[in-house]
Amino acid sequence: MQVEGRSVLKVPYRAEVPDASALPGGYQRMLGIVEAAGGPVMVEEVGAELGIDATIAGRLEPLRGKLSKPADRGRLRKLPNGTFTTRP
């Protein structure tokens, strides 16, 4: 994505912006669902909260990718079993 001729990330690194207010609304909602879970949450559970039909093959893969971006940038933690949780 470009703003004023320079590239910017839709999901900035946690160190650049300490709270989630700089994130697009969809990412804020996903982070809120993970925080509200109070522990590790599966992509299927986040999808259910968002109203995504998990019975259709491949429907959750885009969501898994969207959850991986905040995990890669330090806002979430992706556990080895594929679940996501908040960072302390």
Residue pairs with C-beta under 8 A, 6 or more apart in sequence:
1 7
1 8
1 9
1 10
2 8
9 73
10 23
10 24
10 27
10 69
11 23
11 27
11 69
11 70
11 73
11 75
12 22
12 23
12 73
13 73
13 74
14 73
14 74
14 75
14 87
15 74
16 22
20 27
20 28
20 31
20 75
21 28
23 31
23 70
23 75
26 66
27 66
27 69
27 70
29 50
30 46
30 50
30 63
30 66
30 67
30 70
31 70
31 75
31 76
31 86
33 41
33 45
33 46
33 49
33 50
34 41
34 46
34 67
34 76
34 84
34 85
34 86
35 86
37 45
37 85
39 85
40 79
40 81
40 83
40 84
40 85
41 83
41 84
41 85
42 82
42 83
43 60
43 63
43 64
43 67
43 82
43 84
44 54
44 60
46 63
46 67
46 84
47 54
47 59
47 60
47 63
48 54
50 63
52 59
52 60
52 63
53 59
54 60
67 76
67 78
67 84
68 78
70 76
71 77
71 78
71 84
74 87
75 87
76 84
76 85
76 86
76 87
77 84
77 85
77 86
77 87
78 84
79 85
